[in-house]
Amino acid sequence: MIKTYALRIWKYTRSLQLTIILLALLMCLVLFCTLAQVEMGTQGAVNAYMRSFIVWRQPLLMSLPFPGGALVGLLLTINLTGRTLELQRTWAKAGMWLVHSGLVILFAGEFVAGMMQVDTNLSIEVGQTVNYVQSYKNMELAVIDVTDPTWDEVYSVPDNLLAKGGTVAIPGTPLSLNVKRYFANAQLTTLAPGAPPSLATAGVGTGVSVVEQPVVSADNEMNQASAFVEPVAGGRSYGVWLTSVALGAPQSFTHEGRTYLLSMRLLRQYLPYAFTLKQFRHDVYPGTSIPKNFSSLVQVMNPSRNESREVLIYMNQPLRYEGKTFYQASFGKNDTLSVLSVVENPGWLLPYVSCVLVSLGLLVHFAIVLRRSLKRRQDQKEG
């Protein structure tokens, strides 16, 4: 009995009917995701609709659960694999084998991208040297030892750890942070006369009122992450400090002759190499303000490779380096600031492999069909 049901399920799993249903669901998800970008932003909509197994509590779906892109893609992969295994293992079906294999690799590439792709950016001004990329949305509390005037020691506490609260030890230092309160998004205003006192007992936060705000996800909005933290070292408290993205400058305290800065900022990933922006160009079509070209001339310096060379990054011509791809994305500050979009995707080659296999498979299949058709006509003439 169990074997019979298993065979029925497997038969339906590889059926054409399921393929049509899944493709229809995928089209609906693309529509929902596109519409949701207005309120949620590109990344927020993609994560909610296309890279989740179940879509929960989204206004476009009237709070009803709906299969997400990850689940639909997984079922399509299984469906396509089953249909591929049904094909006859003959040279006449070689083209279809290649096409199906290419499509399976395409879905696998999307899974790899959804699970492992990291999107960051690198903002750099003309003449500036930068050795880190930063997140678009995720935050960190940076504890920076600036005692040595030639070198900063940076310790990072990511926002997901701050959100848990409690005590966070800073490895490599005698410090630990007691997280009193964390706000994923907050509005900071001057503390009004007669208002309840601030949680902060040190720094500029003593005169600041913090009001929690809903988290935003639109592309043109950024959360003002804020936290009240208490640095403790050697059994001594250095007061409660307010750290926030909204504060313009870091704050500092000294422990046993060492000076530490506290700064809430976008999460950074430091690189073993550095970029220096030599020149940025913003070309427009003559007589208009329509952009024609953006380009950044950067000098790449990598001590581990004993390398120093200049590279031109421009539209549709990214730089692939050390597992990351740097695209020309935006600019600012009267054309003195260049913003590079940085993508780290271990499976970036899979879509290209898929396209090659599908194209080759279609050519092989059409060639086989054409040869069969020509042979049939020749046989009819001879008959």
N, C-alpha and C positions, 0 to 999 in steps of 0.2 A: 504494500500500500504506500509506504513512505517513498519507495523507489519510483512508483508511478507518479506521485505528486511532484517529486524532484524533477522527473523528466518533463512533466507539463510546464513546470516553472522555467526550466532551462529552454524549452521550446519557445515559450512566450518571450523570454529574455532576449532571444536572438531574432525575434519576429520583426517583419517590416512594420506592422501596426505600432509596436512600441517605438520604433525609430521615428515614425511620424508624430506620435504623441510627444516624445522628448524634444523633437525639433520645434514643435509648436510651443512647448513650455519655454524653450530657450529664446524664441522670438518674443514671448511675453516678458521675460526677464530683461531682455535688451531694451524693450520699450519702457518698462518700469524704471530701470536703471537710468536711462536717458532723461526721463521726466524728473527723477529724484535729484539729479545733479543740481537743479536750480536751488533747492533748499539745503542739500547735504554736501554739496561740493563733489568734485570728480572722485577723489579717493574714498570719501565716505560712502558714496553711492555704490562704487565698485565693491568695496568690502561688504556692504550690507546685502547686496543682491547677487553679485557674481562670484564672490569668494566665500560664501557661507553655504552650509548644507541645508539649513532651514531659514527662511526669512520670517522674522518675528516682529510683530507690532510696528509695522510700517503704515503710514497714513494711506498710501496708494492702494493697499490691500485690505483696508478696513480692519486692520489688526488681526486678520486671519493668517494662520501659518501657510506658507507657500514653499514648495521645493526651491532651494537656492541653486545658484549656478554650479557649485561644487558637486552637489548631489546629481543634478542633471548631467553634468559632464562625466561623472563617474559611471552612471548608468549607460550613457551613450558609448563610452569606451568599452564597457562589457558587452553591450549590444553589437557594436561593430566588430569586436574580437570574435564573438560567436558567429556572426555572419561570415567573417573571413575564414574561420575554420570549416565552414560548410562548403567553401569553394573546392572544386576539383583540383587535385595536385597535378595539373597537366600544363604543358607549354601554352595551350590555348587560353588558359586563365592567368598567365603570367602578368599581364597588364593589370587585371583586377586585383591580384595579390599586392602589386606595388601600390596601387591607389589606396587600398584598405590599410596597408601598413603605414603609408604616409599620414592618413587621417588619424590612426591610433597614436602615432608619434606627435601629431599636432595637439591632441587632447592631453597627452602626457606632458608636453611642454607647458601647457597652461597650468596644469597642476603644480609643476615645478616652480613656475613663476608665482603662482598664488601663495605657495608655502615658503619660498626662499628668496623671492625678489625683494630688494631693499632700495627704496627711492629716497635720495637725499639731494642736497644742492650745495653748490660752492659759490659764495658771493665774494668777489675780489675787485679791488679798485686798482686803477692804473698805478704801477710802481709798488704795489703791495705784494707781500709774499704770504701765502696761506698754506698750511699743512693739515687742514682738516675739512671735512664735510659736515653738514648739519641737517637734522631732520626737518621736515616741513611742519610737523605738529607736535611730536613728542618732546617733553621737557626734561631737564636735569637740574639738580642743585650742584653747582661746581664749588668744591672746596679747594682753593688754590694757595699753595705755599709759595709766597713771593719773597722769601728771605734772601735767596741768591739773586742778585740783580741781573745775572746773565741767563738764568734758567728758572722757569716756573714748573713746580710739581702740581699736576692737576688730578684731583680725585673727584669722581662723579657719583652722584646718587640719583638714579633714574626716577622718573615720576611715579612709576608703578610701585616702587619701594616706598616712596614718600606717602603714597595713598594708604598704605597699610598702617602707617603710624608706628609708634613704639620707638625703640632705640636702634639706631643704625651705626655700627662701628665703621670707622674709616681706615681700611687696611693701610699699613705702612706709616701710620701716624698714631700718636697717643690719644687722638680725638675720637669722640663718639657724639652723635647727634640725637637728641630726644625730640622727636617730631610731635609738637603739641597740636597742630591743626594743619590740614592741607586742603587747598581749594584748587580744583582743576581749572576753574575760571572764576575771576573775582574782579570787582570794581573797587578801586582805591580812591578815597577822598580824604581831605583834611578832617581830622577829628573835631567835631563841633563842640562848642562850650557846653558843659553839662552832660555830654554823652558818656556812656560807660567807658572806662579806660581800656586801652588796647592791651592785647595779650603780650605785646612786646615790652620789654623792660630795658632794651639797649638799642642804639642805632636810631635811624629815622622813623622806624615803625612805631615808636612811642606816641607820635602825633598823627598817626594814620588810622583811618577807619576802613575795615575790609568787609565788603558785602559779597556774598557768594552769588554767582550768576550761572545761568544754564550754559552747558558746554556747546560750543559752536563747531561746525565742521565745514562750512562753505570755504571755497578756495581763497576768497579775498578776506577772510576773517581769521584771527588768531586768538587762542585762549590766553588770558592773562593769568597764568599759573602762579600761585602764591602759597607760602608756607610759613608758619611760625616754628622756628627750630631753636633748640637750646644746646650750644656746644659745651661739652663737658670733657675735661682732661685732668688727670691726676687727682680725681676726686673734687675738682673745683668747677663750679658753673660759671660761664661767662655771659650769663643773662639770656633772655629770650629775644631772638632777632626775627624781624619780618624780612623775608626774601621774596621778591616778586619780579616777573618779567617787566612789570610796569615801572619799576624803579630804574632810574637812569644809570646809576653807577653801583658797583659792588661795595660792600661794607667789610670792614676789617677788624680783627682783634689780634692780640699778641699773647702767646703762651710760651714761657721759658725762652724768650728771645727770638722765637720764630713767629713771623707774621702770616696770618691766614686771611684770605678773602672769601666772602660768601656771595655767590652770584647765581640767581635763577635765570636760565637761558635755554635756548633750543638745544636738544641733545646733539653732542658732537662725537664724531668718530675721527680720531687722529690717524694720519697716514704716515708711512715711512718715507715719504717723498713730499716735495713742496712745489707749488706753482707760483710763478711771478708773472703778473699781467704786464706785458711790455706795451701793448697797444690794443685799443678797442675801436672798431669802426662801425658806424651806423649809416649805411648808405640808403638813399631814397631815390625814387625815380625823378628825373629832372622836371621841375615845375610843380611837383606835388609833395605831399608829406607821406606818401605810401611807402612803407618799408620795402627796400630792394634786397638788402643783405645785412646781416649782423655777423661780425667776426671778432674773435679774440686771439691775439698773438700772445701765447704764453711760453714761458721758459720752464721746462720740467727739470727739476734737480733731484736726483736719487743717489744719495751717498753709497747705498749698498751695491749699486751697479756702477759706481763711479761715472755717472751719466749726467750730462747737462746739455740740453738741446732745446731749440725753439720749435713750437708746433702751432699751426694755424687751425683753430676750431671755428667752423662757420656752419651756416644752415645746411642740413643734410650731409654734413661731413664731420661726424663726431670723432673724438679721440678714444680709442680703446687701450686701456693701460692698467696693468696689474689687476685684471678681473673686473674693472669698472669701466663704464662708458660715459664719457663727458659730452653732453650736448649743449649747444648754444641755445639758451632758453629765454633770457630777458636782459634788461639793462636798466640803468637809472643814474641819478646824480649828474644830469647833463652829459650823458655819454661817457662818464668816467668810471662807472660801476658796471661790471659784467656779472651776470648770474648764469651759472652753468648747472643744468640738470644732470644729476649723477645717478646712474642705474647700475646696480649690481645684481645680475641674474645668471646663476650657474647654467640655466637651460636656454640661454639666448640663441644657441645654435640650432636647437630642435625645430623651430618653425621653418628655418631655411632647409634643413634636411627633409622636412615634411613636404615643402613646396617642390623640391627636386624630385622626390619619389612620386608624388601625385602627377606632376607633369610628365615624368618619364613613363609612368604607368599608363596615362592616357595615350601617349604616343605609341607605346607598344600595343595597347589594346586596339587602337584605330588601325595600326599597321596589320595586325592579325586579321581584323575584320575585312580590311581592304584586300588583303591577299586571298582570303577565303572567297570574297565576292568575285575577284578577277578569275580565280580558278574555276568557280561555278560557271561564269560566262564562257570561259574557254572550253569547258566540258560540254556546254550546250552547243557551241559552234561545231565541235568535233562530232557530236551526236547527230 
